Amino acid sequence: MNLIIKNGNIINKQGFYSGKGDILIKNGIVVDVAENIGQDALGVVKLIDASGLDVLPGLIDAHCHLREPGFEYKENIETGTASAAMGGFTAVACMPNTEPVTDSEQVVKYITAKALEEGHVKVYPIGAISKGLKGEELSEIGELKFAGAVAISDDGKPVENPSLMKKALMYSKMFDMPVISHCEDIGLSENGDMNEGYFSTVLGLRGIPSIAESVQVARDVLLSEYTSVPIHIAHVSTEASVNIIRGAKRRGVKVTCETCPHYFALTDEQCLDFNTNAKVNPPLASEKDRDAVIEGLKDGTIDIIATDHAPHHQDEKNIEFALASNGIIGFETAFSLAYTMLVLPGHLTISDLAEKMSANPAKLFGLMAGGSIESGRPADITIVDIEKEYTVDVSKFKSKARNSPFDGFELTGAVEYTIVDGKVIVMGGELSN
């Protein structure tokens, strides 16, 4: 279906045209971006009036969990990608802690085939660094690459053996595969429940020292520097981690990193009343850490805002805090939280946000789709109303899960349209297919 988007405020820092204008789409490809395109151009059959709305390159989530195969009772590709579309994401990269683990050609191909059949948005599998996520033996990285994986990670578990991580970096260079590191020193975290500090003491819960993350961030930055191979640090949450990465970038180390909305929107105080929906890994940290994450986003130390969408069944959250699973669902609140907490206070511009949620993830994975709106590129586009205020209601989410600490939050900035390859997936804030 040919499509024209009229009168939108086009946020397109990486493209050739920004400002108020139109976008013409034919056969899923952008064919023109200009100030005033005739509505009869190329036999357009559908028009979106984007007056008063901001038009962004399609958002890309660099880090999520779709749970399929193996944990479909939590989430599956159909429900997960429906949730992603509602959040404005035109593509997502899913982590390998499935069952079986995404450590083989067969599982990668299963995910891609299932996504083509049932997915609402594009799905890019991330393969495992080690077989079975056991941290003992490298997966067949080349096989994963050729099957369609866009990166490797043992997310959910750290690669404890530094020699294995060094080998992973060296092999990844051969296949041009980004390595995404879940940084956690298990010896320091010791199966703790939440951030070590005042609130863990008040609640009588086992604390996790913030250095459990930053110690391994330092290790992996040094491994990247030693091998001259890029590394990407997942879900950065502490001041020390931000400082380590900032210093490494200044030295020319090829390190990139991401954070998630809950790390710039919340602190460990959210765990009061034993709120298991605030239990995540790495744990929500202190106000000082939150401020450091925001500063890292402002100065470019932190490249990407990802969701770490981690759905769980209610029975895995509605139990004692110490026994509850780690994780927050994030697709349907990510943009609004970023706009409310970062753009409205002046920490970032809407253009900065588009870079961190589209252009930089596209660059990390080497994707043609996403990052900019320009002629010849796939028509993956997100249209948002930055004036719209709403109250988060998790009961209306398209995800199977409801484990969000943001239920009831008042947010500004809502997704109105999500367009994938020229197909309108979300229209007027509602799923259209």
Secondary structure by P-SEA (a helix, b strand, c coil): cbbbbcccccccccccccccbbbbbcccccccccccccccccccccccccccbbbccbbbbcbbbcccccccccccaaaaaaaaaaacccbbbbbcccccccccaaaaaaaaaaaaaccccbbbbbbbcccccccccccaaaaaaaaccccccccccccccaaaaaaaaaaaaaabbbbbbbcccccccccccccccaaaaaaccbbbbccccaaaaaaaaaaaaaacbbbbbcccccaaaaaaaaaaaaacccccccccccccccccccccccccccccccccccaaaaaaaaaaaaaccccccccccccccccccccccccccccccccccaaaaaaaaccccccccaaaaaaaacaaaaaaacccccccccccccccbbbbcccbbbbbbcccccccccccccccccccccccbbbcccccccccccccc
